[in-house]
Amino acid sequence: MNKCALCGSEAKLELSHILPKFFFRYLKKSSPTGNIRSTSNPNRIIQDGEKVPFLCGECEDLFSRWETSFANNIFYPYEKGEKSQFSYNSDLSKFLASLSFRCLKLAYTQDRLENIDENQVPYVSKALDNLANYLLGNNPHPKEQRQFLVLLDTAESHSGYVGGIKESEFNLYATRAIEYDVVANDIAIFIYIKFLKFLVLCPVYIQSQKGWRSCRVNHRGGILKPSSIELNDYVLHRMINGARKAINSRESISGRQSDIIKKNLNEQQPEKLANSPIAQAILKSKA
Ligand SMILES: [Zn+2]
């Protein structure tokens, strides 16, 4: 018996996905090779996300209701290009807060916050409290831990480069990568969750509201659409770094693995390749 990470009750914990399974399932289904590779060890094919004993059955059910609402109303329609404007209700803020909570709590309990100063750690525990109380319904509002959602698409630059990275490579990252991180610098700590064409941000501590106004999700509901956005330099930096890491990791794939990838690609029907979001990301870019 262990303690549930959200409600704290002693229970037999379920093996929970830190990021929902349908992200990975969709990535795999829409990938021409039908496989997913993890960035940290690109030679190992991963089919699923990270799973840890985390939540009790009740909290798992709570999260899965918001997950289903997001999957059906926003995720699939946007990924498939069927819709780009969405009216949402309170489920969206809850779902995003549940993602932020899972990522921050895991980083906190597994000591993955090595980039955070000791005197900044109290901000992390306070943010976890705010998120948990909001998710459990003890607070109607997540307080400082409001959720931000950016709808991503392929970027088109005049130079063919984005932040020093080939536009096609950047677009591949922007539309396909799945990763999460707790980012810290002198003026901000925030949760960064990137999955396919979505970027979720949640401030843990920010010195100023600058760059944190657009893309804010209202906890009651509202309209979501791709629009001109103002993002902080440190958020854009994190994206560029993520894209760079993905390129390096692809380059480090061993010869044998790269033969397997080529073989899988060769066996695919050309239409499936051209219609896959990866191919479209590359075709649409000028690089
Ligand atoms: Zn629980």
Residues whose N, C-alpha, C, O or C-beta is under 5 A from the ligand:
A	BS01	ZN	C4 L6 C7 G8 C56 C59
